[in-house]
């Protein structure tokens, strides 16, 4: 069946519109990619980047802001991987920004780069700069596991020291000694159960007596008696002639001083006479001693001497 001229015209128009639409879509996509400017950065990972491929997304707060452009091993060391990526111009990459891999592998087997950190007041990193890699989940878990292992090992060492034979013997002897002490204490309590039961009663009576004593001190009669006694003492002090007593004591002290001076002058004036008298007295004592000695040696002298 041959097509008519009208049908051929319609088919040509449809194909022309379809081709023009496809060309417009392709032009739009290409134009959008050409007009959008990207900024290149790179980072260095010291761990495996399995699952990360060229073209993987770069995410910031859940927003797709770029793509991975190149992945290769650091030529200076075989333990690092350099990942180059680009982000849309205007994406805030600050000096405090860090980049991490998504934890684990997704269902599609692709891992992404995640940007995080930084502060709005920090300076922007210039293009082609290094964005430091953050601490990965695996590294944090490994570090915590190592720290936990060290703590567990230390605890086990301390437990082994505590459970040493010497400590066990000491603990056994301490328990035995405590047991004997408890037996003795039980016996003492049993023997003195009566006096111990009496102690609370004695304390109660002591508290009551103390309360009564305090109450008696608070009585108004005691205060009045104390006030009367103080008033009497005050009146006696007023009646005393303190000024006359002070004058008499002053006069007596002057008389004593005058008498001392007179005695001193008398001794000074008769010093020679006193010296002579002392000398003569000493001679007399020597003569008496000599006489006494001779009489002890020869008592007959008393009969024969004149």
Helices and strands as residue ranges (DSSP letters): H 5-35, E 38-45, E 57-60, E 63-73, E 81-88, E 97-101, E 113-117, H 137-162, H 165-191, H 193-217, H 220-239, H 242-269, H 271-297, H 301-304
